[in-house]
Amino acid sequence: MRVKICGITQPKQSVAIANLGATALGFICVPTSPRYVTSQQIRAAVAQLPENIDKIGVFANTSISEISQIVMDSGLTGVQLHGDESPEFCSLLRQSLPNVEILKAFRVRSLEHLAQASNYTEYIDTLLLDAYHPQQLGGTGQTLDWQMLEQFKPSCPWLLAGGLTPDNVVTALNQVKPDGIDLSSGVEIKPGDKDLNKVALLFEKLGKWES
């Protein structure tokens, strides 16, 4: 099970979270976000991480040239698109960054909206399903309608996000079958400041569930 902890802002926490069991860390490259970090901050946070930890930058409606520059400057291994990017945009980004994982996030409103995800699977590596919020792009703490996702089987791997916490993660995973999960506000003290006790509890719960 792939586990991504998103909205990392502190180098010490990035290392601690990786040591607790995270397989991917997410860094917010959207300047309006309370969890925003610069390329320099990302570089500091990933410098001491093991090679096998995925380092994913989260972008929203950012140009391909800017994304490519930030990836080069900061040592990211993945790009998560959280805005209104089209399948064509994803295809062009893939050409620009052939060796970088591309994730496309969907803030799911309805089954019809979910159906649009299939337009992207040929151009990306991974889908991420998040809860819809009219003002916020992510980290809202709102959960998705898990029932809506019970039959969701796209042609590429996908991550479940949206309001997951150590308390509800097992319930979610018993209902839907994602390839991984993504948590942000569910393991935080405040935006960008992770609660390492909650992160530890998350991996404890996942360990029991997997065994």
One Martini backbone bead per residue (centre of mass of N, CA, C, O) as a GRO file, in nm:
protein
  211
    1MET     BB    1   0.092   0.040   0.026
    2ARG     BB    2   0.057   0.356  -0.057
    3VAL     BB    3   0.202   0.645   0.128
    4LYS     BB    4   0.092   0.983   0.141
    5ILE     BB    5   0.238   1.282   0.267
    6CYS     BB    6   0.105   1.604   0.277
    7GLY     BB    7   0.235   1.921   0.340
    8ILE     BB    8   0.536   1.965   0.365
    9THR     BB    9   0.776   2.199   0.556
   10GLN     BB   10   0.978   2.011   0.733
   11PRO     BB   11   1.268   1.844   0.738
   12LYS     BB   12   1.238   1.676   1.000
   13GLN     BB   13   0.957   1.558   0.922
   14SER     BB   14   1.032   1.411   0.663
   15VAL     BB   15   1.215   1.199   0.797
   16ALA     BB   16   1.019   1.089   1.012
   17ILE     BB   17   0.794   0.997   0.812
   18ALA     BB   18   0.966   0.801   0.653
   19ASN     BB   19   1.044   0.623   0.904
   20LEU     BB   20   0.736   0.541   0.964
   21GLY     BB   21   0.640   0.465   0.625
   22ALA     BB   22   0.651   0.646   0.402
   23THR     BB   23   0.657   0.658   0.030
   24ALA     BB   24   0.541   0.963   0.020
   25LEU     BB   25   0.595   1.315  -0.049
   26GLY     BB   26   0.433   1.636  -0.016
   27PHE     BB   27   0.461   1.952  -0.206
   28ILE     BB   28   0.357   2.284  -0.203
   29CYS     BB   29   0.340   2.493  -0.520
   30VAL     BB   30   0.115   2.696  -0.398
   31PRO     BB   31   0.116   3.021  -0.294
   32THR     BB   32  -0.189   3.023  -0.154
   33SER     BB   33  -0.092   2.819   0.043
   34PRO     BB   34  -0.029   2.732   0.380
   35ARG     BB   35   0.186   2.493   0.251
   36TYR     BB   36   0.393   2.651   0.118
   37VAL     BB   37   0.691   2.589  -0.090
   38THR     BB   38   1.002   2.619  -0.188
   39SER     BB   39   1.261   2.494  -0.355
   40GLN     BB   40   1.455   2.526  -0.115
   41GLN     BB   41   1.277   2.378   0.094
   42ILE     BB   42   1.260   2.112  -0.054
   43ARG     BB   43   1.560   2.050  -0.069
   44ALA     BB   44   1.593   2.034   0.240
   45ALA     BB   45   1.374   1.800   0.281
   46VAL     BB   46   1.517   1.581   0.066
   47ALA     BB   47   1.824   1.543   0.128
   48GLN     BB   48   1.771   1.298   0.369
   49LEU     BB   49   1.635   1.107   0.184
   50PRO     BB   50   1.558   0.833   0.058
   51GLU     BB   51   1.545   0.719  -0.263
   52ASN     BB   52   1.253   0.555  -0.229
   53ILE     BB   53   1.126   0.834  -0.199
   54ASP     BB   54   0.868   1.014  -0.295
   55LYS     BB   55   0.876   1.346  -0.460
   56ILE     BB   56   0.593   1.564  -0.452
   57GLY     BB   57   0.455   1.810  -0.649
   58VAL     BB   58   0.207   2.066  -0.608
   59PHE     BB   59  -0.011   2.179  -0.867
   60ALA     BB   60  -0.191   2.481  -1.015
   61ASN     BB   61  -0.207   2.618  -1.306
   62THR     BB   62   0.081   2.563  -1.429
   63SER     BB   63   0.341   2.592  -1.610
   64ILE     BB   64   0.564   2.391  -1.764
   65SER     BB   65   0.818   2.562  -1.716
   66GLU     BB   66   0.779   2.595  -1.409
   67ILE     BB   67   0.768   2.303  -1.328
   68SER     BB   68   1.043   2.218  -1.446
   69GLN     BB   69   1.213   2.410  -1.274
   70ILE     BB   70   1.128   2.303  -0.993
   71VAL     BB   71   1.217   2.014  -1.033
   72MET     BB   72   1.519   2.081  -1.078
   73ASP     BB   73   1.567   2.259  -0.811
   74SER     BB   74   1.433   2.027  -0.587
   75GLY     BB   75   1.413   1.701  -0.650
   76LEU     BB   76   1.176   1.590  -0.789
   77THR     BB   77   0.973   1.284  -0.890
   78GLY     BB   78   0.691   1.446  -0.887
   79VAL     BB   79   0.362   1.544  -1.034
   80GLN     BB   80   0.080   1.727  -0.909
   81LEU     BB   81  -0.239   1.790  -1.046
   82HIS     BB   82  -0.491   2.039  -0.903
   83GLY     BB   83  -0.641   2.154  -1.144
   84ASP     BB   84  -0.750   2.230  -1.495
   85GLU     BB   85  -0.608   2.015  -1.642
   86SER     BB   86  -0.553   1.867  -1.936
   87PRO     BB   87  -0.471   1.604  -2.126
   88GLU     BB   88  -0.281   1.772  -2.308
   89PHE     BB   89  -0.107   1.882  -2.082
   90CYS     BB   90  -0.007   1.607  -1.980
   91SER     BB   91   0.132   1.530  -2.246
   92LEU     BB   92   0.335   1.771  -2.249
   93LEU     BB   93   0.462   1.712  -1.974
   94ARG     BB   94   0.571   1.434  -2.045
   95GLN     BB   95   0.770   1.544  -2.261
   96SER     BB   96   0.927   1.731  -2.057
   97LEU     BB   97   0.893   1.480  -1.817
   98PRO     BB   98   0.972   1.156  -1.868
   99ASN     BB   99   1.096   1.080  -1.550
  100VAL     BB  100   0.820   1.178  -1.424
  101GLU     BB  101   0.570   1.162  -1.220
  102ILE     BB  102   0.214   1.167  -1.301
  103LEU     BB  103  -0.044   1.339  -1.130
  104LYS     BB  104  -0.408   1.339  -1.111
  105ALA     BB  105  -0.641   1.544  -0.970
  106PHE     BB  106  -0.971   1.484  -0.824
  107ARG     BB  107  -1.261   1.670  -0.747
  108VAL     BB  108  -1.529   1.501  -0.643
  109ARG     BB  109  -1.885   1.536  -0.723
  110SER     BB  110  -1.945   1.290  -0.930
  111LEU     BB  111  -1.987   1.033  -1.145
  112GLU     BB  112  -1.951   1.205  -1.400
  113HIS     BB  113  -1.683   1.329  -1.312
  114LEU     BB  114  -1.532   1.058  -1.276
  115ALA     BB  115  -1.544   0.970  -1.581
  116GLN     BB  116  -1.315   1.175  -1.679
  117ALA     BB  117  -1.059   1.019  -1.589
  118SER     BB  118  -1.027   0.838  -1.853
  119ASN     BB  119  -0.894   1.077  -2.029
  120TYR     BB  120  -0.598   1.052  -1.864
  121THR     BB  121  -0.455   0.764  -1.834
  122GLU     BB  122  -0.256   0.785  -2.090
  123TYR     BB  123  -0.083   1.056  -1.957
  124ILE     BB  124  -0.047   0.907  -1.683
  125ASP     BB  125   0.024   0.731  -1.375
  126THR     BB  126  -0.174   0.883  -1.158
  127LEU     BB  127  -0.448   0.892  -0.949
  128LEU     BB  128  -0.643   1.144  -0.756
  129LEU     BB  129  -0.890   1.140  -0.498
  130ASP     BB  130  -1.090   1.412  -0.398
  131ALA     BB  131  -1.249   1.646  -0.234
  132TYR     BB  132  -1.490   1.878  -0.277
  133HIS     BB  133  -1.413   2.238  -0.299
  134PRO     BB  134  -1.487   2.557  -0.397
  135GLN     BB  135  -1.203   2.696  -0.270
  136GLN     BB  136  -1.035   2.434  -0.228
  137LEU     BB  137  -0.784   2.204  -0.343
  138GLY     BB  138  -0.696   2.101  -0.045
  139GLY     BB  139  -0.684   2.006   0.283
  140THR     BB  140  -0.999   2.006   0.408
  141GLY     BB  141  -1.117   1.728   0.561
  142GLN     BB  142  -1.292   1.609   0.347
  143THR     BB  143  -1.493   1.357   0.246
  144LEU     BB  144  -1.573   1.112   0.052
  145ASP     BB  145  -1.784   0.910  -0.136
  146TRP     BB  146  -1.713   0.586  -0.108
  147GLN     BB  147  -1.946   0.444  -0.256
  148MET     BB  148  -1.876   0.569  -0.540
  149LEU     BB  149  -1.583   0.389  -0.537
  150GLU     BB  150  -1.631   0.077  -0.538
  151GLN     BB  151  -1.615   0.057  -0.880
  152PHE     BB  152  -1.332   0.181  -0.907
  153LYS     BB  153  -1.133   0.096  -1.222
  154PRO     BB  154  -0.874   0.198  -1.344
  155SER     BB  155  -0.588   0.185  -1.577
  156CYS     BB  156  -0.459   0.308  -1.317
  157PRO     BB  157  -0.332   0.410  -1.054
  158TRP     BB  158  -0.473   0.495  -0.718
  159LEU     BB  159  -0.561   0.760  -0.490
  160LEU     BB  160  -0.678   0.825  -0.167
  161ALA     BB  161  -0.848   1.115  -0.060
  162GLY     BB  162  -1.004   1.294   0.178
  163GLY     BB  163  -1.025   1.303   0.516
  164LEU     BB  164  -0.806   1.132   0.624
  165THR     BB  165  -0.752   0.918   0.912
  166PRO     BB  166  -0.668   0.708   1.162
  167ASP     BB  167  -0.985   0.655   1.226
  168ASN     BB  168  -1.092   0.604   0.896
  169VAL     BB  169  -0.903   0.427   0.711
  170VAL     BB  170  -1.017   0.138   0.744
  171THR     BB  171  -1.303   0.194   0.647
  172ALA     BB  172  -1.219   0.285   0.366
  173LEU     BB  173  -1.053   0.018   0.284
  174ASN     BB  174  -1.312  -0.169   0.313
  175GLN     BB  175  -1.467  -0.015   0.067
  176VAL     BB  176  -1.206   0.056  -0.088
  177LYS     BB  177  -0.944  -0.003  -0.370
  178PRO     BB  178  -0.670   0.130  -0.353
  179ASP     BB  179  -0.315   0.182  -0.408
  180GLY     BB  180  -0.357   0.438  -0.216
  181ILE     BB  181  -0.274   0.710   0.011
  182ASP     BB  182  -0.374   1.054   0.122
  183LEU     BB  183  -0.236   1.282   0.363
  184SER     BB  184  -0.286   1.583   0.576
  185SER     BB  185  -0.493   1.708   0.793
  186GLY     BB  186  -0.517   1.419   0.951
  187VAL     BB  187  -0.183   1.485   1.047
  188GLU     BB  188  -0.236   1.767   1.207
  189ILE     BB  189  -0.205   2.064   1.385
  190LYS     BB  190  -0.130   2.246   1.136
  191PRO     BB  191  -0.063   2.389   0.859
  192GLY     BB  192   0.245   2.208   0.797
  193ASP     BB  193   0.207   2.063   1.090
  194LYS     BB  194   0.292   1.767   1.197
  195ASP     BB  195   0.167   1.474   1.365
  196LEU     BB  196   0.360   1.214   1.466
  197ASN     BB  197   0.153   1.052   1.628
  198LYS     BB  198  -0.053   1.023   1.397
  199VAL     BB  199   0.136   0.886   1.200
  200ALA     BB  200   0.195   0.640   1.377
  201LEU     BB  201  -0.102   0.550   1.402
  202LEU     BB  202  -0.151   0.498   1.108
  203PHE     BB  203   0.065   0.264   1.078
  204GLU     BB  204  -0.062   0.085   1.290
  205LYS     BB  205  -0.337   0.046   1.148
  206LEU     BB  206  -0.225  -0.062   0.879
  207GLY     BB  207  -0.075  -0.307   0.992
  208LYS     BB  208  -0.329  -0.452   1.100
  209TRP     BB  209  -0.490  -0.456   0.831
  210GLU     BB  210  -0.270  -0.616   0.660
  211SER     BB  211  -0.266  -0.870   0.872
   0.00000   0.00000   0.00000
